[in-house]
Amino acid sequence: MEIINKDDKKRFEYLCHQLFQEPLGKELVKYLETILKFTVADPRQSSNFAYFREGQNDIIRMLIFGDKSHIMNIRGENERRSPTTDGD
Protein backbone atom coordinates (compact mmCIF):
# COMPACT_ATOMS: atom_id res chain seq x y z
CA MET A 1 0.00 0.00 0.00
CA GLU A 2 1.29 3.43 -0.89
CA ILE A 3 0.66 5.97 1.81
CA ILE A 4 0.13 9.34 0.20
CA ASN A 5 2.24 11.57 2.39
CA LYS A 6 4.38 11.65 5.52
CA ASP A 7 1.53 12.84 7.74
CA ASP A 8 -0.69 9.95 6.61
CA LYS A 9 2.13 7.50 7.32
CA LYS A 10 2.73 8.94 10.79
CA ARG A 11 -1.01 8.84 11.54
CA PHE A 12 -1.25 5.21 10.38
CA GLU A 13 1.73 4.22 12.54
CA TYR A 14 0.24 6.06 15.53
CA LEU A 15 -3.10 4.25 15.09
CA CYS A 16 -1.36 0.87 14.88
CA HIS A 17 0.61 1.67 18.01
CA GLN A 18 -2.48 2.72 19.95
CA LEU A 19 -4.35 -0.42 18.90
CA PHE A 20 -1.56 -2.86 19.66
CA GLN A 21 -0.78 -1.46 23.12
CA GLU A 22 -4.18 -2.58 24.39
CA PRO A 23 -4.56 -6.15 25.72
CA LEU A 24 -6.89 -7.14 22.87
CA GLY A 25 -4.53 -5.52 20.38
CA LYS A 26 -1.62 -7.56 21.72
CA GLU A 27 -3.75 -10.69 21.37
CA LEU A 28 -4.57 -9.68 17.80
CA VAL A 29 -0.86 -9.27 16.95
CA LYS A 30 -0.15 -12.80 18.20
CA TYR A 31 -2.95 -14.13 16.01
CA LEU A 32 -1.79 -12.18 12.97
CA GLU A 33 1.76 -13.44 13.45
CA THR A 34 0.47 -17.03 13.30
CA ILE A 35 -1.12 -16.28 9.92
CA LEU A 36 2.29 -15.17 8.63
CA LYS A 37 3.62 -18.66 9.39
CA PHE A 38 1.18 -20.37 7.01
CA THR A 39 2.50 -21.51 3.66
CA VAL A 40 1.93 -18.95 0.92
CA ALA A 41 1.78 -21.42 -1.94
CA ASP A 42 0.58 -25.01 -2.16
CA PRO A 43 0.94 -27.01 -5.37
CA ARG A 44 -2.55 -28.45 -4.86
CA GLN A 45 -4.15 -25.00 -5.04
CA SER A 46 -4.49 -22.53 -7.89
CA SER A 47 -1.80 -19.91 -8.37
CA ASN A 48 -4.37 -17.28 -7.43
CA PHE A 49 -4.25 -18.58 -3.87
CA ALA A 50 -0.55 -17.67 -3.60
CA TYR A 51 -1.26 -14.13 -4.78
CA PHE A 52 -4.08 -13.84 -2.26
CA ARG A 53 -1.93 -15.15 0.60
CA GLU A 54 0.98 -12.87 -0.25
CA GLY A 55 -1.37 -9.86 -0.35
CA GLN A 56 -2.81 -10.91 2.99
CA ASN A 57 0.69 -11.20 4.46
CA ASP A 58 1.64 -7.76 3.11
CA ILE A 59 -1.30 -6.19 4.94
CA ILE A 60 -0.43 -8.01 8.18
CA ARG A 61 3.24 -6.97 7.96
CA MET A 62 2.19 -3.38 7.26
CA LEU A 63 0.02 -3.32 10.40
CA ILE A 64 2.61 -4.91 12.66
CA PHE A 65 5.44 -2.78 11.28
CA GLY A 66 3.28 0.35 11.69
CA ASP A 67 3.37 -0.15 15.44
CA LYS A 68 7.11 -0.85 15.54
CA SER A 69 7.86 2.06 13.23
CA HIS A 70 5.92 4.44 15.50
CA ILE A 71 7.98 3.29 18.49
CA MET A 72 11.24 3.78 16.55
CA ASN A 73 10.14 7.26 15.45
CA ILE A 74 9.32 8.27 19.03
CA ARG A 75 12.70 7.01 20.25
CA GLY A 76 14.45 8.91 17.45
CA GLU A 77 12.59 12.13 18.29
CA ASN A 78 13.45 11.75 21.98
CA GLU A 79 17.12 11.21 21.18
CA ARG A 80 17.18 14.34 18.99
CA ARG A 81 15.57 16.38 21.78
CA SER A 82 17.85 15.19 24.57
CA PRO A 83 20.94 17.31 25.23
CA THR A 84 24.20 15.86 24.05
CA THR A 85 27.01 15.24 26.46
CA ASP A 86 30.03 15.21 24.17
CA GLY A 87 32.30 17.08 26.57
CA ASP A 88 31.77 20.64 25.26
ABEGO torsion letter per residue (X at the ends): XBBABAAAAAAAAAAAAAAAABAAAAAAAAAAAAAAABBABBAABBAAAAAAAAAAAAAAAAAAAAAAAAAAAAAAAAAAABBBBAGX
